[in-house]
Amino acid sequence: MVPIAAAQQASVPDEEVSLTCNDEELTVNYETVTQLANANTDAIPGPLKSFMGANTIELEVENAAQQYYTISTDSSMKITQLSLGQPESPDLLVQSDRTTACEVYTADQPAKAFQKEYQAGEIDVEANGAVKSAVVSITESLSDLFL
């Protein structure tokens, strides 16, 4: 993977975390992850992106050595901070497993791999609160129709 230059560098943890993929232990490169995510925010459906910007996201990777991450985003869904552990009160919950995380992390085109895994139901997105949950459900239904 080649890092993509970002206009604003996200704050990332100093601690190293490894991800075991097919018996190979990979060190997670936070800068590359955040830069790739920030470079591909255009792939997020518009209504979801505008509604869910400037939020705190809990990312759970089941069966991984580091299971929980906290991601903070700005109004354009760009990652501004990534930290280890669970947030106190996340706005959005994203859940997957280690196998899916490996598929996305090691893909030649991670954004397309993420979309594929999300559409296959391997990545679950839930919002805290009734209104946000309704927006996620409607956006997922529309995505199913048009993707």
C-alpha positions as CSV (number, residue, x, y, z in Angstrom):
1,M,0.0,0.0,0.0
2,V,1.2,3.4,-0.9
3,P,0.3,6.2,1.5
4,I,-1.8,9.0,0.1
5,A,-0.9,12.6,1.1
6,A,-3.5,14.1,3.3
7,A,-4.2,17.9,3.7
8,Q,-4.5,17.5,7.4
9,Q,-2.7,14.8,9.4
10,A,-5.0,12.9,11.8
11,S,-3.9,12.3,15.3
12,V,-3.1,8.6,15.7
13,P,-1.9,6.4,18.6
14,D,1.8,5.9,19.4
15,E,1.3,2.3,20.4
16,E,1.8,-0.4,17.7
17,V,-1.0,-2.8,17.1
18,S,-0.7,-6.0,15.0
19,L,-3.3,-7.7,12.9
20,T,-2.9,-11.4,12.2
21,C,-3.9,-12.2,8.6
22,N,-3.5,-15.7,7.3
23,D,-0.9,-16.6,10.0
24,E,1.1,-13.4,9.1
25,E,1.4,-10.7,11.7
26,L,1.1,-7.3,10.2
27,T,1.7,-4.0,12.0
28,V,-1.2,-1.7,11.5
29,N,0.0,1.6,9.9
30,Y,-2.4,4.2,11.3
31,E,-1.3,7.0,9.1
32,T,-1.9,4.9,5.9
33,V,-5.3,3.8,7.2
34,T,-6.5,7.3,8.0
35,Q,-5.0,8.8,4.8
36,L,-6.7,6.1,2.6
37,A,-10.0,6.6,4.5
38,N,-9.8,10.3,4.2
39,A,-9.0,10.1,0.5
40,N,-12.1,8.0,-0.2
41,T,-14.9,9.8,1.7
42,D,-16.5,10.4,-1.7
43,A,-17.5,6.8,-1.6
44,I,-19.8,7.4,1.4
45,P,-23.5,7.9,0.4
46,G,-24.2,11.7,0.5
47,P,-27.2,11.7,2.9
48,L,-25.2,9.5,5.4
49,K,-22.1,11.5,5.0
50,S,-23.7,14.9,5.6
51,F,-25.7,13.6,8.5
52,M,-23.0,11.7,10.3
53,G,-20.0,14.1,10.0
54,A,-18.4,15.4,13.1
55,N,-19.1,12.3,15.2
56,T,-17.4,9.8,17.4
57,I,-17.3,6.3,15.9
58,E,-16.7,3.0,17.8
59,L,-15.0,0.4,15.6
60,E,-15.1,-3.1,16.9
61,V,-13.0,-5.8,15.2
62,E,-14.1,-9.1,16.7
63,N,-11.3,-11.8,17.3
64,A,-8.5,-9.2,16.9
65,A,-5.8,-8.6,19.4
66,Q,-6.9,-4.9,19.5
67,Q,-10.7,-5.2,19.4
68,Y,-11.9,-1.5,19.9
69,Y,-10.9,1.7,18.3
70,T,-12.3,5.2,18.6
71,I,-12.5,7.4,15.5
72,S,-13.3,11.1,15.5
73,T,-14.5,12.7,12.2
74,D,-15.1,16.2,11.1
75,S,-18.1,17.5,9.2
76,S,-16.9,16.0,5.9
77,M,-16.3,12.5,7.5
78,K,-12.5,13.0,7.4
79,I,-10.8,11.2,10.3
80,T,-9.3,13.8,12.7
81,Q,-8.3,11.4,15.5
82,L,-7.9,7.7,15.9
83,S,-7.3,6.1,19.3
84,L,-7.3,2.7,20.9
85,G,-10.2,1.6,23.1
86,Q,-13.9,2.2,23.3
87,P,-15.4,5.7,23.3
88,E,-17.7,6.7,26.2
89,S,-20.7,7.6,24.1
90,P,-20.2,6.9,20.4
91,D,-22.6,8.3,17.8
92,L,-21.9,5.5,15.4
93,L,-21.0,1.8,15.9
94,V,-19.1,-0.1,13.2
95,Q,-18.6,-3.8,13.8
96,S,-16.8,-6.5,11.8
97,D,-14.4,-9.3,12.4
98,R,-10.6,-9.9,12.0
99,T,-11.0,-11.8,8.7
100,T,-13.0,-9.0,7.1
101,A,-10.5,-6.4,8.5
102,C,-7.7,-8.4,6.9
103,E,-9.5,-8.5,3.6
104,V,-9.9,-4.7,3.6
105,Y,-6.5,-3.9,5.1
106,T,-4.5,-6.0,2.6
107,A,-6.6,-5.2,-0.5
108,D,-5.0,-3.4,-3.4
109,Q,-8.1,-1.2,-3.4
110,P,-9.2,-0.9,0.2
111,A,-12.2,1.4,-0.5
112,K,-13.6,-1.0,-3.0
113,A,-12.9,-3.9,-0.6
114,F,-14.7,-2.1,2.2
115,Q,-17.8,-1.4,0.0
116,K,-17.8,-5.1,-1.1
117,E,-17.7,-6.4,2.5
118,Y,-20.2,-3.8,3.6
119,Q,-22.7,-4.8,0.9
120,A,-22.1,-8.5,1.7
121,G,-23.1,-7.8,5.3
122,E,-19.7,-8.4,6.8
123,I,-19.5,-4.8,8.2
124,D,-22.4,-3.7,10.3
125,V,-23.1,0.0,10.9
126,E,-25.5,1.2,13.6
127,A,-26.2,4.6,15.0
128,N,-27.0,5.6,18.6
129,G,-30.3,7.3,18.9
130,A,-33.6,6.8,17.0
131,V,-33.2,9.5,14.4
132,K,-29.7,8.5,13.4
133,S,-30.7,4.8,13.4
134,A,-33.5,5.7,11.0
135,V,-31.2,7.6,8.7
136,V,-28.7,4.7,8.6
137,S,-31.6,2.2,7.8
138,I,-32.9,4.4,5.0
139,T,-29.5,5.0,3.5
140,E,-28.7,1.3,3.7
141,S,-32.0,0.5,1.9
142,L,-31.3,3.1,-0.8
143,S,-27.7,1.7,-1.2
144,D,-29.1,-1.8,-1.7
145,L,-31.4,-0.5,-4.5
146,F,-28.7,1.5,-6.4
147,L,-25.5,-0.4,-5.8
